[in-house]
């Protein structure tokens, strides 16, 4: 396994993020992919960004105040 190193940006692991665990992913230059040390998730940058966007749906209204529930 390659030496663990941060990528260009700090991406969150989508698998851990769905379980409310804030885990940064590491980048493997040889394989050109990101991986998680906690849950064994691996994926390309596009795959990680797509799945993180899906996970963000949970928090889309976090700063909005709801006064009525229709």
Secondary structure, 3 states (H helix, E strand, C coil): CCCCCCCCCCCECHHHHHCCCCCECEEECCCCEEECCCCCCEECHHHHHHHHHHHHHHHCCCCCCCCCCC
